[in-house]
Amino acid sequence: MSAPRGPVPRRLAALVGVVAGVVLLAVAEVASLAFSSSSAPFVAVGGGFVDIVPPAVKDLVIGLFGTWDKVVLLGSMIAVYVVLTALIGRLAATRGHLAAAALAGLGLFAMLLVLTRAQNTALDVVPTLLGTLVAVPTLLLLRRTVRVPAAAAHGDGAQDRSAAWLRRRSLVGVGAVGLLAVLAAAGARGVSAGRERARRLAQYVLPAPRTAADPIPEDAQISLEGMPPFVTPNEDFYRIDTALAVPRVDPATWELRIHGLVDRELVLDFEELLAEPMIEAHVTLTCVSNAVGGDLAGNATWLGVPVRTLLERAGVHEGADMVLSRSIDGFTASTPLEVLTDQRDSLIAVGMNGEPLPAAHGYPVRMVVPGLYGYVSATKWLTELTVTRFADDLAYWSTRGWSERGPIKIASRVDVPRSFADLTPDAEGAVVLGGTAWAQQRGIAEVEVRIDDGDWRPARLGAEVSDDTWTQWSLRWEDAVPGDHSVSVRATDGEGEVQTEERADPVPNGASGWHTVQFTVV
């Protein structure tokens, strides 16, 4: 007969709860490899949070953290989860079965959120169910393991030393279980990422475009240290979307459905899409959450099928004025019909900078529409186009306080110098300033720079590639005066509109205002 057990030490009890919670996540992560990417409980919970967060909060988070917003969200979720599971562990110290029920309830809550994700079916609750079924007995087993025998817990001398040794042994054992669970979860994430990369690179070779993009002139790039590359590398391209985990899309089963107010519904599989005549286009994309001077903009060479080609084949009904694009994860965007049927290079894209789309940027298929912010046009992981009317349908962000149509505002920024940087004059006493400006579909006609409160000076522009790409600029400041200074920039687009000084927040239709940077000439 085993010796009676004493109480569970409070600190160990909290650790037991956290470790049991980690086991739930680890088992679910491993099992989710056989299901959708949003079947993992953390992904489902995070996706649900993203869906309900107010636009002002979203904009604040992106403004503070930029493309690290998802990392911040995951970190916050981990912190909350640790607190919850620690409380469950503390409860387990005295009421083990009630704590087990609480942990099971946490798993049930996650399963319900898994069912809310658009790409999931009832089977996608299996990973979280398995994780819960393993975690609950783990909690009870670890609880028993860390309970010191009553005699050792209340003894003197040698028995006290025995109790301390038993607690240390229990701590090591619980920690080992937690470490193994963390390694299993990390390994599952690594396997998933590696498998997706291999599949993306091995699946297909990009078709040659029927119409190639014009070569980019060498002097489109301003030669100045600190300037961004004219074409943004894929790995550096900004990523802002609602997907906490990148969806796993198999091109072998992918289809694009075009329906709604059309004469005939179209359904294309991936091979049929690749067989369509494709064009190449240089296009700068911009996020509506980009603050004045922000870096949520990127320029790339895209390969794809013109959207108008497929819409013409479907036969759009008179009276339609919007196309609602849908992602595999349920995200929707409302794009004005006219921008998809005019002569701009609106694409159903499969390639980015000479490679298949990266997974984070929409693999295997996404939309690219010049002149509109991404939230109304740049749908990733595209599966559906519904021809409809603005009066009849609402998109994801249209129901959250953002404008429906989203034309990009004229913008410019200072890239060199960065805020509060030191600039050293050259042998002739000059410093060189530089930056970027964009006004997709109108182009940039002029950029002006003002140092301190002086007059506006015209900047030298890099070679223009197209109206749909950004333009780089530079200004050589002769006889630069040592000390603290500010530099402001404004642009004029190809239609003569001058960028306004008046500041506006990104919500509801994009930020505006001059970008100003403080710097020091040393």
C-alpha positions, -999 to +999 in steps of 0.1 A: +000+000+000+015+034-010+022+061+015-004+089+018+004+120-003+007+155+011-005+187-006+009+199-040+034+228-035+018+259-050+046+268-074+049+233-087+011+232-091+012+263-114+040+247-134+020+215-137-009+234-152+014+253-177+031+220-188-003+203-193-014+233-214+018+230-234+012+193-240-023+202-253-008+226-278+021+203-288-001+173-295-025+195-315+004+211-335+017+177-345-017+164-354-025+195-374+001+185-400-026+162-414-052+189-414-056+226-424-032+252-410-060+268-391-068+235-373-041+243-347-058+258-316-036+288-313-041+297-349-079+294-346-081+315-314-058+341-329-078+342-361-110+347-341-094+376-322-082+393-355-118+391-368-133+410-338-106+436-331-118+471-339-100+489-369-086+516-346-069+489-325-056+471-356-042+503-369-026+511-336-009+477-334+004+479-370+015+515-365+035+504-334+048+470-346+045+470-384+049+435-399+057+422-364+020+425-355+014+388-357+045+381-335+031+405-309-004+389-311+012+354-306+033+366-277+002+382-260-018+350-266+011+329-251+012+352-220-026+349-215-025+311-220+003+307-195-017+326-169-048+306-175-031+272-174-011+283-143-044+291-126-057+257-136-026+242-121-031+261-088-067+248-088-054+213-093-034+215-061-066+211-041-093+201-066-078+179-093-110+168-111-123+204-112-090+215-127-092+187-153-127+199-162-113+235-166-085+223-189-110+203-209-132+234-211-103+253-225-098+227-252-136+227-260-135+265-264-106+262-288-125+235-308-154+258-312-132+285-326-116+260-350-151+254-364-155+291-371-126+293-395-137+294-431-114+267-445-121+242-417-145+213-415-157+193-385-127+170-390-104+199-382-113+198-345-094+164-343-060+180-335-074+200-306-095+171-294-064+148-294-044+175-276-072+178-249-075+140-245-037+138-238-034+170-217-061+162-192-047+129-179-012+145-181-024+171-157-037+145-133-006+124-136+018+153-131-003+165-101+001+131-085+038+130-093+046+163-076+027+155-044+052+147-017+045+118+006+028+132+038+055+118+061+083+135+042+063+167+039+057+170+077+089+154+090+121+168+106+157+166+096+163+138+072+126+138+062+128+175+053+159+168+031+139+139+016+110+162+008+133+188-008+149+161-029+115+148-040+104+183-049+135+188-070+130+155-087+094+164-094+105+198-108+130+182-131+104+157-143+077+182-150+102+205-167+114+176-189+078+169-200+073+206-208+105+208-228+097+177-248+063+192-256+078+225-267+103+206-289+075+186-304+054+217-312+085+235-327+094+204-347+058+202-361+060+239-372+094+233-388+081+202-407+051+221-419+071+251-431+097+228-448+070+207-465+053+238-478+085+252-492+094+220-509+059+216-524+059+252-537+093+249-554+087+214-568+051+218-581+056+238-612+078+260-634+064+295-641+052+298-677+068+324-699+048+356-702+031+364-735+039+401-728+070+407-707+075+437-685+097+465-698+133+463-685+140+484-654+165+512-663+196+511-642+191+547-630+157+539-616+177+529-585+192+560-567+228+551-558+229+562-522+237+541-491+205+534-471+181+535-500+158+506-505+162+484-536+139+495-565+125+460-567+118+446-532+132+411-526+105+386-518+118+379-484+117+417-475+083+424-490+059+436-463+032+412-451-001+424-436-031+401-437-056+385-414-041+350-415-023+342-382-009+311-399-002+309-436-029+287-452-017+254-467-030+253-503-024+223-526-023+234-563-034+199-573-068+205-557-070+243-560-098+258-581-109+294-590-146+299-592-160+330-610-197+334-606-225+359-596-238+384-621-223+367-651-237+349-682-217+317-674-199+305-644-162+296-648-142+271-628-105+268-635-080+244-619-044+254-615-032+238-647-059+255-667-049+289-651-012+283-660-022+276-696-039+311-699-019+338-717+000+357-690+016+391-688+043+405-665+040+439-648+060+460-623+035+471-596+040+488-562+016+476-536+007+496-505-011+487-472-039+511-461-024+510-426+009+524-438+016+555-417+032+586-432+068+577-439+060+540-432+075+509-449+043+490-456+048+494-493+068+472-517+076+470-554+077+437-574+075+422-608+043+401-610+033+374-634-003+365-640-035+364-660-053+397-666-085+397-646-104+413-674-097+383-696-116+359-674-144+384-666-149+389-704-152+352-708-177+349-680-198+378-694-205+404-668-241+416-664-251+452-668-255+468-634-227+450-617-201+473-601-180+452-578-161+419-576-159+403-542-127+382-541-124+355-515-094+338-499-093+302-488-093+314-452-125+334-456-111+369-461-130+389-487-122+422-506-145+444-525-129+457-557-146+482-581-155+464-613-141+492-635-105+488-622-106+451-632-119+457-667-100+488-678-065+487-693-045+486-661-025+455-653-049+439-627-037+404-624-046+370-610-010+364-602+011+332-598+046+347-599+066+373-580+100+385-590+106+355-612+095+328-587+063+311-578+045+332-552+059+327-517+035+310-493+032+342-472+023+362-503-005+341-515+008+309-530-004+295-553-026+324-566-034+360-555-047+392-569-027+423-578-045+455-586-025+487-594-039+519-578-059+504-548-048+497-513-044+460-506-074+456-483-098+461-513-077+443-539-047+422-530-065+390-519-040+362-512-047+325-515-075+333-539-103+308-546-133+328-557-145+359-576-181+369-572-194+396-596-219+416-576-229+451-565-216+473-536-252+477-526-256+439-522-224+427-506-199+438-480-163+427-477-142+419-446-129+454-439-160+472-452-178+459-421-151+472-398-150+509-405-129+511-436-140+527-469-153+504-497-132+514-526-097+523-513-078+543-540-042+549-531-033+584-520-002+602-533+027+595-508+064+603-504+089+595-477+125+602-466+146+571-466+180+588-461+186+599-434+166+578-409+152+597-380+179+612-357+207+599-379+241+617-382+252+627-417+288+635-424+294+660-453+316+649-482+349+666-491+329+694-508+307+700-477+275+684-491+252+657-478+228+637-500+192+630-490+170+604-507+136+587-506+107+572-524+074+585-538+044+568-553+010+575-568-001+544-586-020+549-619-009+586-620+028+584-616+052+609-600+059+641-618+079+660-592+093+656-557+102+687-536+123+688-504+124+714-477+152+717-452+142+732-419+119+762-427+135+770-460+121+771-495+110+739-513+137+726-536+132+702-566+147+668-561+163+647-588+141+618-598+153+583-607+142+570-640+104+563-642+095+527-648+057+530-650+029+549-634+022+519-613+056+518-596+072+540-570+099+565-580+131+572-561+145+607-555+176+624-542+187+659-532+223+670-528+225+697-501+255+718-508+273+736-480+254+716-454+254+735-421+265+715-390+239+710-363+204+697-359+180+699-389+147+686-403+139+676-438+103+674-452+092+659-486+061+663-508+053+649-542+032+659-572+015+632-592+011+630-630-023+647-629-009+678-611-021+670-576+002+681-549+006+660-518-013+677-489+004+688-456-028+680-437-023+648-416-049+621-417-049+587-399-050+555-420-086+548-409-109+549-429-091+554-463-054+558-459-029+582-442-019+615-457+006+643-449+042+653-454+069+631-440+095+649-419+127+635-404+150+650-378+188+646-384+222+660-375+250+672-398+282+665-379 
